[in-house]
């Protein structure tokens, strides 16, 4: 079995690049806000409905 160095893997054409654009960060933030709102809203509804 051969082992490749990390620097060799970075230069290969099949290596994935780690990039987050400004738009990606905005969509992650919007999704987090929507998810938090749904979580908090469902918690309030569940507490009102009871067991």
Secondary structure, DSSP 8 states (H G I E B T S, - for coil): -----HHHHHHSTT-------HHHHHHHHHHHHHHHHHHHHHHHHHHHH--
